[in-house]
Each structure stands twice: as C-alpha cells, then as structure tokens.
Amino acid sequence: MVESRLTGPVRVVGVGLLGTSIGLGLRARGVEVILADASPTHLSIAVDYGAGRIAVEGDEPQLIVVCVPPDVTARVVAAELEAFPRAIVTDVASVKLAPLHELRAAGADVSRYVGTHPMAGAERGGPLSGRVDLFVGRPWVVTAHDGISYQRGSVIDDLILDLGGSLVEMTPEAHDRSVALVSHVPQVISSLMARRLVDAPGAAVNLAGQGLRDVTRIAASDPELWVQILGANAAPVASILRLFSQDLERMIETLEAPEAVGASRRLAEELAGGNAGVARIPGKHGVDRRYAQLVVMVDDSPGELARLLAEIGEAGVNLEDLRLEHSPGAQIGFADISVLPEQLGYLVEFLRARGWRIAG
C-alpha cells in the first residue's frame, strides 16, 4: 500500500460515481473515509463496496469533498463549512463560477473552500459504477480564488495526487469557458444530432455505423443532470453555439450551391479545419500526437478479440487506442487499432502472417 499524503479523515458527501470512486481510491491508500448521502440505499451500497464508513457524531474530517448535483452544490458546501469549522471543503461539480458566487452571496466562509472538477466519468452513474482507478491520469482542475491561502488549499492538491489525477490550475471563469467548449457544447450537439433519429425511417437507422455512434454516444447522458449543468453555464455555452451556428450556416450556403465557383474549395477548407482541430486533442498520456490506424477483421466468436490483442502484445507493439464496430447482419467485426506510425508496417505484416485479415 502506497502511503497517502493526507493525514486526517476525509468526508465524502454524495456517493454516486465520483464520490464512491474517491472513497475507493482513498481507502486503497489507507485513508479513513467518512461517507454521507441523502439516499440510504446508495450509502449502504457504497459502504458495502468498501468506499468508507457511515458518519458518526464527533467526526472531525480534515477534508470534505462534496459530490452532489450542480443545483444543490453551493447549498451543501455551505452546510458542510458551517458544520465542520476546521475542515477544508471542496466540490467536484462541473461548473465552478456559479457555486462560488452563491457561496459568497450567502456569506459562507470561502477561506476554507476551493472548487475542483475532475475530468473523469462514465456513461453510467451511481455507487455501483465506482472505480478505484477512475481518476488515474485524468486532468483534475483546481479553481483557486483570492479568498483562500495556498497553504490551506494544499490538502486538495494532496487529494488529487493521491488519486492519480493530473492537477490543473485555472480560474473559475477560465474553467467554465473551457468546459463549455470541450464538454458542454459537444453534449448539446450530440443530443441534437441524436434527436434527428427519433423520426428517421428504420431503413436509414439500420445503416448506422461507427461514425454515427461516435457522434451520438454522449447523447445517452442523463437529461436532468445536463439541464442543471447547462443552466449553470448558459452564457459560455450559448456564446460558442452562436459561433457554431455561423459555421453551420456557412456550410449550408455552400451545399445549397455546390456547383458555384469556389464551393469545392470552401468545403475542403471546412473539412481540413476539422482535421486540424482533431489533431490538437491530446491523446494517450496527454501527448498531442496523431497515430496510425489499421482495421482488422475479427470473427464474431468467443476468444477472437482476446487472441488479436494477445498477438499484438507478442509483436511487441503498444496499443494506443482501440475501437470496435460490428457489421450489421454479418458475423464479423472490425477492430480499428491505433499504433505509432513507425510500427504500422511491421504490425500489418506480423498480423497477416498470423492469418488476420486487414481491411482496406
């Protein structure tokens, strides 16, 4: 067991996916974790999972982590600050400026509060989805403000490092603008695209491939949670969506006159701009790098995918990313594999020699 940087008990309020995962991660380092939740059922599950113990009278936590929905975050943080006057309090809500404003307006002691946001999660929530390694290697934003000293806030840095997160410092304003671009607007666009499928002919939907699945995957997220998030960060999201609407209108005008002079060039420039944007998204280990892809045809039978992965390992090639796509109506799948460009040719020949079919 690796020794924790934290010295005192940590109280986790809200044992959904994030709260339970925080508890599991800290318990793995031997930290005493105190759990609290409005739902007795969720609390019981999290305790049974080993994420911590139930709170008792006389608890004196060193740190409190509030993991509740955005619309009640500030209220719960204020209550925790009042109930535990010697504890540092943080939260993990996905919007940071609104809770800080609300706490200040309520006269809460923000000299013991710093908002944070781990950029980690899953499509499913609740304590049953908790994972001890959920935050490993993931950015975890700390939005410090001038009302708290660095010395007081350092315990939050210890929490993040204990859980394997990558600490990122931002102002609350910069954080909210940033997540509007990389998280909140993608959610809106994904949901709007998926909504187009509701009344689409069945014959069209049956043609769906990995491209549509990629675009609409996050549209399955909880609408109630996203109403809260988007409402709390409405202005930055609306600002980016207005720019997106201008891009969309420009594309529509071009497609309405595809034979016009310069139309092909404009289309190419828009699509190439997308290429340039994708290239800026950090990949594995946060490295901004493009990988080479190959597509391997995999029979839809038990053990075949495991055999493919094992043989890639035998080849001594590190798998950077993997996506799977099934062919509708056929007993075959396609494994889209990402590797370093310099390893591509060798891996293709190695797999072909083992009998694998390379698509394309």
Buried (B, 14 or more C-beta within 10 A) or exposed (E): EEEBBBEBBBBBBBBBBBBBBBBBBBBBBEBBBBBBBEBEEBBBBBBEBBBBBBBEEEBEBBBBBBBBBBBBBBBBBBBBBEEBEEBBBBBBBBBBBBBBEBBBEEEBBBBBBBBBBBBBBEEEBBBEBBBBBBBEEBBBBBBBBEBBEEEEBEBBBBBBBBBBBBBBEBEBEBBBBBBBBEBBBEBBBBBEEBEEEEEEEEEEEEEEEEEBEEBBEBBEBEEEBBEBBBEBBBEBBEBBBEEEEEEEEEBEEBEEEEEEEEBEEBBEEEEEEEEEEEEEEEBEEEEEEEBBBBBBBBEEEEEBBEEBBEBBEEBEBEBBEEBEBBEEEEEBBBBBBBBEEEBBEEBBEBBEEEEBEBEE
